[in-house]
Amino acid sequence: MVNIKYLEDAVLVGEKILVFGDFHVGYDGVGEMEGLLRVQFKEIIEKLDRIFELVGSVEKIVVLGDLKHEFGGILDSEWSEGLKLLDYLSEKGEVILIKGNHDNILKPIAKKRGIELKNFYKLGDVCFMHGDKLFEQCLKGVGTLFVGHLHPAISLNDGYKNEKYKCFLKGDVKGFGGLKKGLKVYVLPSFSPMSYGYDLSKLKAESKKFSFILEDKRLKNFEVIIYNEKDDKIYEFGKLKKLIEKN
């Protein structure tokens, strides 16, 4: 049984492994070109400061892919922010960098800091992947899987207003990736402040427009968890399919 502590868009696995989802640094550079809102890199650092103040020292820091945003190259903002982010994280612990679908040309940045870019990372009976592709060799002997990529969020309606929140997903799956036994899967929200992510309420009316290792029918049976950073408290909202029905 793996001990999990939910944090602000991150999780602490055991006591010494800190796991983050998609950072998408350099998105402000894309925003300037596409007329989108700028993302302030300092917001990411401020959030990281809050997390490390809460958890203290760690041994390993796992980034579940999409450290940068641009698909086909490296923007100046990605060079600058990517290196600064890796420097920040490296001061806190050993950085495990997993390749996401936005990280086609991340290797030059990682190489400058002597960090290997991995397709997946396995530690004991725990596996870490991005989530756009399934690497079955990582799942052998594994009981717990952490992924990003989906950027899960949920819209909640109380009858008066509708608000969207980033969320975590937690579920047990069977017959996945050739495994005979069950697998506990955690899906992390995006760490980027640029957007609140993919609204899971849309699964009611449409299928996802992008690849993800878990089908919609599996995701609907996952538990929805929202973390309140002000109170350092989680709120469990039950299965996703019930929330979709309510909305």
N, C-alpha and C positions, 0 to 999 in steps of 0.2 A: 504494500500500500504506500503510494507516494504522497507525502504531505505537501499540500498546496496552500500558499497564502496569496490571495488576490490583492493587487496593488493598483495604482493609477495607470491603467492601460498596460500592465505588466503582471507577471506572476513570479513568486519566489518558490522554487522547487527545493524541498528539503530546507536547509538553512543556508546553503552556500551557492545556489545556482539561480541567477536572475535571468529571466527570459523576457525579451521584447519582441513585439511584432514590427510591422512595417514603418520605418522612419520616413522614407521618401524625402530625404534632405535635398536641397536645391530646387524644390518645387516652386520657390518664389521666382527663380529664374524663368521657369516655364510660365508662371503666372504673368510675368511682364510681357511675354510674347503673346499669350492667349487672352489677355485682359482679365485674368483671374485675380482673386485677392492674394496679396503677398503673405507668405508664411514667415514669421519672424523666427530665426534660428534660436534666438534667446529663449523663446517659449519652450522649446524642446529641452534646452539646458536647465531652465528653471524647474521643469517637471522632473528631470533626472535628479536634480539636487534634492527635491522633496522626497523622492523615492529612496535615495541613498541615505538620507538623514533618518529615514524610518527603519531601514533594514540593516544599516551599518555595513560592515565589511562582508564581501562575498569572494568566492574562489573563481567562479566562472560566470561569464556574461554571454548568453546566447542570443544572437540577433537572427530572427527567423526569416531573413530575406528582405529584399527591397530596401536596402539602406539608402539607395538613391532613386531618382524618379525617371529620368529620361531613358528611353529604350535604346536609341541608336547611337549614343555618344556620351561624352562627359561634358556637361556645362561647366563654365567657370565657377558658378555657385556650388556645383556638386563637388568639384575638386576642393574648394575651400572648406565647405561645411562637412564634407565627408571625412577629410583629414582631421579637422577639429573634433568631430564626434568620436572618431577612433582613438584619438589622443586622450580624450576625456574618459572614455570607457576603459582604455588600457591602464589608466592610473588606478582603476577600481578593481580590476581582476583580469584573468585571462579571457580574451575575446574569442568567441567561436562565431565565425561569420558564415552564414548559410546563403547560398545563391538564390535570389528570387527571380521572377520573370522580368523585373525591371533592371536586373543586375547583369545584363549581357556584357557590359563593358565596365564592370566594377573592379576587375582584377588589377588594373594599373594603380588604383587608389589603395587597395589592400596590400599590394606588393610594396608600396612605399613605406608601409608600417610593418612589414614582415609578417602579415597575417594571411593564412591560407584560406582561400574561398572554397567552401565545401558544398556538395549537393545535399548532404544530410549529416547529422551528427548523432551518434549512438553512445549512450553512457549507461552501462548496466542494462536494465530492462526498460529504459526510457529512450525514446527516439524523438528527434527534432527535425522537422522539414518545413519548407516554405508552404506547400499546399497546392501548388498548381500542377505538380507532377507527383506520381507515386513511385517511390523507390522501395520495392518489396524486400530487397536484401537488408534494408534497415529494420524491417519489422520482425525478423526472425528472433524469437526469444524475448520479444518486447511485450509489455503489458500496458504501457502508457505512451501516448503520442501527443506532441504539441505542434500546432501549425498556425500560420498566419494567413496571408493572402486574401482572405474573404472580406476583411474589414467589417466585421459584424456590427450592426446597430439595430435598434428597434424603436418604432414609434408607439408610444403608449397614449391611450385616449381615456380620460376619466369622465367623459361626458360633457366637459366644458372646454377643454383645450387638448391639443395634440402636441406632444413633445417627443423629440428624437434623442436617444441616448446611445452612446457606445456601449457595447456589452460583450461579455464572454459567453461562449457556448461550451457545455460539458455534456458528453454522452457516452454510452456504451454501445459498441457496434460488434456484430458477429459476422463471420464469413467475409472479412475484409482483408484485401491484399494477400489472399491465400492462407490466412490464419484460421485454424480450427477453433481456437479459443477466442474469448471476447477481448476487446481492446477498448481501453478508456481513452477518449480523445478530448483534448481541450483546444478550442479555437480562440486565439487572442485578437483583440481589436487592434486597429492601426494605432501606432504611437504618434503619428503625424497630427498636428493641430489643424491641418488644412481643411479637413472635412470630417463629418461624423460617420462616414462609411456607407456600406451597402445596407439599405433598409430591408431587414428580413421580412417585414410585413408584405413586401412585394411578392414573396413566394406564394401568396394566396392566389394571385392573378397571372403570374408569369414565371417562367423559368429563368435561371441565371443566364446572363449574356457572356459569361466567361468560364474558363475551365476551373474546376475545383475537384479535389480528390473524393469528396463526399457528395453523393446525389442528394437532391432536394428531399426525397422521402426519408432519408436517414437524418438529415438536418432537422426536420420537423419534429423529431422525437428527442432532440437535444434540449437540455435545460438552459434557460436564459438567466444570466447573472449580471447584475449591474453593481459596480463599485462606487461608493460615495467617499471621495477622498477627504471631505471635510470631517467626517466622523470615523474614517478608516473602518468602514462597515460595508458588508455586501448585502444585497437584496436579491432573493431568489424568486423568480416569477413563474416557475413551473415550465412545462414543455412549450416549445415554440409554437406547435400547432394549435394549442389552446389560445395563445395570445393572438395568433393570426385570425382565428375564428371570432374573437371578441372585437377585433378591429375591422 
